[in-house]
Amino acid sequence: MTHFNPDMLSIARNFRGLSQTELIAVMGQSITQASLSKIESGDLKPSDEVIQNLSNALHFPIRFFEHIEKLNALPISLHAYRKKSSTTAKALSRMNAEMMLKMGHVQTLELFTNVPKRKNSLPTFKIGLDVSTPHEAAKKLRSLWALGNEPLENLTATVEDAGVLVFLCDFKDNNVDGVSLKMHGVSPCVFLNANQPNDRIRFTLAHELGHLVLHEEPSEFMEKEANDFAAEFLMPEEKIIDQLGSTNLAHYLRLKKEWKTSMAALIYRASELGAITSSQSANLWRQMAMRGYRKVEPNELDREATYRVASMLFDYAIDAKKTSTSVISELSQLFDLYEDDFKKLYYFDLDSMETIEMVS
């Protein structure tokens, strides 16, 4: 092998959820801990035999480790989960590896396919300079995107129309809702935990949108700021305030259908805006708990499909069909993956590809 990228080894190992010690065990102790550490740090070039053993143990094609690009993405919101004791370092490393893989794939797709045109721009607002509060930023963005104050029918499409790539992922950790990433020369990306209820996924997407427009780097108050942004963006005060004075739980269930936000978010919004008193809020929360709605709410929302990544995959697949009958095989080769990993990584986008194909 003429070139070996140690960063790709780290990504592959973390993607499999293996420590260096565990990887060495999978390799049958054919390499020492010291050698593996030096290989990952770039201080030791592995032999072809070691590369083959790494490829077999990690189930990645040898060409995967030949990537020249260095994947440096800024994880705007990942740091918040590092503070949670319930989220392990290994789980975070595995999630970060999946996101780095997909960011690399985005680089490739945007190079070889027709990137869907943006309908809107994605601005940035600096609190204290461009806007005074996250609520003001949300209002400005709604105005810029000509959304008015009505409920958003499809938040995912709205966000992707501004050039953001939205991924649904199986994070295998329900303590993580979503992460937003920026990388130079690549469209901004939001990664959402597909194992969450759909109303929570929508709020998480609005939260991550808040990070993208408000935060260039992690800060002390960024999580609250993103939550405040999301609440105003999904439920504009000017429009919703007159609907939030009820103490009837059934009323919030009806609002959930209209505003496509959880009952919990609506009750919290009612309390935040002063539409209900603290005692009325506490009573609603007790009713939610008694009915089991704090864990699982009734009337699950329909899941919103992503389209930008699926559109680029479909665009590449159209050309691939000219030379191969296996679209999955072509796309897997494009990303230097085996087919089983490609299908797991892009399970939701493949569903969207089928939808695109049906309407094309």
Secondary structure, 3 states (H helix, E strand, C coil): CCCCCHHHHHHHHHHCCCCHHHHHHHCCCCCCHHHHHHHHHCCCCCCHHHHHHHHHHHCCCHHHHHCCCCCCCEECCCHHHHCCCCCCHHHHHHHHHHHHHHHHHHHHHHHHCCCCCCCCCCCCCCECCCECCHHHHHHHHHHHCCCCCCCCCCHHHHHHCCCCEEEEECCCCCCCCEEEEEECCEEEEEEEECCCCHHHHHHHHHHHHHHHHHCCCCCCCHHHHHHHHHHHHHCCHHHHHHHCCCCCHHHHHHHHHHHCCCHHHHHHHHHHCCCCCHHHHHHHHHHHHHCCCCCCCCCCCCCCCCCHHHHHHHHHHHHHCCCCCCHHHHHHHHCCCCHHHHHHHCHHHHHHHHHHHHHC
